[in-house]
Amino acid sequence: LSVPCSAILSSYLLGERLNLLGKLGCLLSLVGSTVMVIHAPEDEEVTTLEEMTSKLKEPGFLAYAAILLALCLLLIFYLAPRYGQSNILIYLSICSVIGAFSVSSVKGLGIAIKGFFAGQPVLQHPLTWILVITLVASITTQINYLNKSLDIFNTSLVFPIYYVLFTTIVITTSIILFKEWVTMTVIDIIGTVCGFLTIILGVFLLHAFKDMDVSLGNLPQVLQNEQPAPVTRDDKNILIEVDNSSIAPEDKPKVFMLYT
């Protein structure tokens, strides 16, 4: 509900508007995300910090986390200073990529909290404090760049795009961390891919046509205002027109037609 609520509230409270294609993009983003969540496999049951530690130490997740961290550093230190003020995807990509670490930390801290109330010595486990530091750093970074994005760009565009990117990264992280793709059926794989493509289409409509003044009221006028294609005439027609003119301009040479 964050996507339609942010679009409606930003329209009434901040005076921002979302055109017809933007609303269609929001709808497609919601549909695509819903399809992805429906076809996503169930989380693997992890009940102790030792099991969570073994999951985090697996080579596949370590490689994935290293790629995300390198991408985040590239976005923060290279792309953000150059293109962050003009491209809405830069700041929101940083928030979304960092979201993979924050969600994984929340998952681990949830297990730690359950273990704490069960009488387990979770405070002596080093993973607990690693997860706390990671969560604080990631959430602080997310809030910082999300506020920067909201200061520059339209709120009705920021939240749908952020929602879509964040959801995609989180589902991908969960699949890799808990190896959920092993239990996915062919139907679930096709549904996940179709949902992801629908999300891409929705984000494209939101971002590419944000400056167009398109609504249900002026849609017929927008479609009718297309300029007709210019008529291309060959040299023969031009010569005949000049020859048939009653008064030829003095500054233009006369053309004589020879007939045989």
C-alpha positions in Angstrom: 0.0 0.0 0.0 3.0 2.3 0.2 3.0 3.0 -3.5 -0.6 4.2 -4.0 -0.6 5.9 -0.6 2.5 7.9 -1.4 1.2 8.8 -4.8 -2.1 10.0 -3.4 -0.7 11.9 -0.4 2.0 13.6 -2.4 -0.6 14.8 -4.8 -2.8 16.3 -2.1 -0.3 17.4 0.4 2.7 18.4 -1.6 1.0 19.5 -4.8 2.9 17.0 -6.9 1.1 15.2 -9.8 1.4 11.8 -11.4 0.3 11.6 -15.0 -1.7 8.7 -16.6 1.4 6.8 -17.6 2.9 7.2 -14.1 -0.3 5.8 -12.5 -0.1 2.9 -15.0 3.5 2.3 -14.0 2.5 2.2 -10.3 -0.1 -0.4 -11.1 2.3 -2.5 -13.1 4.9 -2.3 -10.4 2.3 -3.5 -7.8 1.2 -6.3 -10.1 4.8 -7.4 -10.8 5.8 -7.3 -7.2 2.7 -9.3 -6.2 3.4 -12.0 -8.8 7.0 -12.2 -7.6 5.9 -12.6 -3.9 3.3 -15.2 -4.8 5.8 -17.4 -6.7 8.6 -16.9 -4.2 9.4 -20.1 -2.3 9.0 -20.4 1.5 11.9 -19.3 3.7 14.1 -22.1 5.0 13.7 -22.5 8.8 16.7 -21.0 10.6 16.3 -21.1 14.4 19.7 -20.5 15.9 22.6 -18.0 15.4 24.9 -20.9 14.5 22.7 -21.9 11.6 22.5 -18.2 10.5 26.3 -18.0 10.7 26.7 -21.0 8.5 24.4 -19.5 6.0 26.3 -16.2 5.9 29.6 -18.0 5.5 28.6 -19.9 2.4 30.7 -19.0 -0.7 27.7 -18.1 -2.9 26.3 -15.6 -0.4 29.8 -14.1 0.3 30.3 -13.6 -3.5 26.9 -12.0 -3.8 27.5 -9.7 -0.8 30.9 -8.7 -2.2 29.3 -7.7 -5.5 26.6 -5.7 -3.7 29.1 -4.0 -1.6 31.3 -3.1 -4.6 28.3 -1.8 -6.5 27.2 0.3 -3.5 30.7 1.8 -3.1 30.7 2.6 -6.9 27.3 4.3 -6.6 28.2 6.3 -3.5 31.7 7.5 -4.4 31.6 7.8 -8.2 28.1 7.9 -9.7 26.3 9.8 -6.9 28.5 13.0 -7.0 28.2 13.1 -10.8 24.7 12.0 -11.6 22.8 11.9 -8.3 21.3 15.3 -8.8 19.8 14.5 -12.2 19.1 10.8 -12.2 16.6 9.4 -9.8 17.9 5.9 -10.0 21.3 6.6 -8.4 20.2 7.5 -4.9 17.4 4.9 -4.9 19.7 2.2 -6.1 22.0 2.9 -3.2 19.0 2.6 -0.8 17.9 -0.7 -2.4 21.3 -2.3 -2.5 21.9 -1.4 1.2 18.5 -2.9 1.9 19.9 -6.4 1.2 22.2 -6.0 4.2 19.6 -4.4 6.5 17.0 -7.1 5.8 19.6 -9.9 6.4 20.6 -8.2 9.6 17.0 -7.9 10.8 16.5 -11.6 10.0 19.5 -12.6 12.2 18.5 -10.2 15.0 15.1 -11.7 15.1 16.6 -15.1 15.7 18.9 -13.5 18.4 15.9 -11.9 20.2 14.0 -15.2 20.2 17.1 -16.9 21.6 17.5 -14.2 24.2 14.0 -14.7 25.6 14.6 -18.5 25.5 17.6 -18.1 27.8 20.3 -18.6 25.2 23.7 -16.7 25.6 23.1 -14.6 22.4 24.9 -11.6 23.8 28.2 -13.5 23.9 27.8 -14.5 20.3 29.9 -12.2 18.0 27.4 -12.4 15.2 24.8 -10.5 17.3 27.0 -7.4 17.5 28.1 -7.7 13.9 24.4 -7.7 12.8 23.6 -4.7 15.1 26.5 -2.7 13.6 25.5 -3.7 10.1 21.9 -2.8 10.7 22.6 0.6 12.1 25.1 1.5 9.3 22.7 0.3 6.5 19.6 2.0 7.9 21.5 5.3 8.4 22.7 5.1 4.8 19.3 4.3 3.5 17.6 7.2 5.3 20.4 9.6 4.2 20.1 8.9 0.5 16.3 8.5 0.6 15.9 11.9 2.0 18.3 13.3 -0.6 16.2 11.7 -3.3 13.0 13.2 -1.8 14.5 16.6 -1.6 15.3 16.6 -5.4 12.7 14.4 -7.1 8.9 14.0 -7.1 7.7 12.0 -4.2 5.1 10.2 -6.3 8.1 8.9 -8.4 10.5 8.2 -5.6 8.4 5.7 -3.6 7.2 3.5 -6.4 10.7 3.1 -7.9 12.3 2.6 -4.5 9.6 0.0 -3.6 10.2 -1.9 -6.8 14.0 -1.9 -6.5 14.0 -2.7 -2.8 11.6 -5.6 -3.2 13.6 -7.1 -6.1 16.9 -6.9 -4.2 15.4 -8.4 -1.0 13.8 -11.3 -2.8 17.0 -12.0 -4.7 19.0 -11.9 -1.4 16.6 -14.3 0.3 16.8 -16.7 -2.6 20.6 -16.7 -2.5 21.0 -16.8 1.3 18.6 -19.6 2.0 19.0 -21.4 -1.3 15.3 -21.1 -2.0 15.8 -21.5 -5.8 16.6 -25.2 -5.3 12.9 -25.9 -4.3 11.4 -23.7 -6.9 9.2 -25.3 -9.6 9.2 -24.4 -13.2 5.9 -22.5 -12.7 7.4 -20.5 -9.9 10.5 -19.7 -11.9 8.4 -18.5 -14.9 6.1 -16.5 -12.6 9.1 -14.8 -10.9 10.6 -13.9 -14.3 7.3 -12.6 -15.6 6.8 -10.6 -12.4 10.3 -9.1 -12.7 9.7 -8.1 -16.3 6.4 -6.5 -15.3 8.2 -4.5 -12.6 10.8 -3.3 -15.2 8.0 -2.1 -17.5 6.3 -0.3 -14.6 9.5 1.5 -13.6 10.2 2.4 -17.3 6.7 4.0 -17.5 7.3 5.9 -14.3 10.7 7.3 -15.2 10.6 7.8 -19.0 7.3 9.7 -19.3 7.3 11.6 -16.0 7.4 15.0 -17.8 4.5 14.4 -20.2 1.1 16.0 -19.5 -1.1 13.0 -20.1 -4.4 12.3 -18.4 -7.7 10.7 -19.2 -9.2 14.1 -20.0 -6.6 15.3 -22.5 -5.7 11.8 -23.9 -7.8 12.3 -27.2 -6.2 15.7 -27.8 -2.7 14.3 -27.2 -3.3 11.5 -29.7 -4.7 14.0 -32.3 -1.9 16.6 -31.9 0.5 14.4 -33.9 2.0 16.4 -36.7 1.4 15.0 -40.2 4.4 13.7 -42.0 5.8 16.1 -44.6 5.1 15.3 -48.2 8.2 14.6 -50.2 8.0 15.9 -53.8 10.5 15.0 -56.5 12.2 17.6 -58.8 9.7 17.0 -61.6 6.7 18.3 -59.6 8.7 21.3 -58.4 9.6 22.2 -62.0 6.0 22.0 -63.2 4.8 24.2 -60.4 7.4 26.9 -61.2 6.5 26.7 -64.9 2.7 27.0 -64.2 3.0 30.0 -61.9 1.7 33.2 -63.4 4.4 35.5 -61.9 7.8 34.2 -61.4 10.0 35.9 -58.9 12.7 38.0 -60.4 15.4 36.7 -58.1 14.8 33.1 -59.2 15.9 31.7 -62.6 13.2 30.8 -65.0 12.7 27.2 -65.9 11.8 26.1 -69.4 10.2 22.8 -70.1 11.1 21.1 -73.4 8.5 18.7 -74.8 9.2 16.3 -77.6 
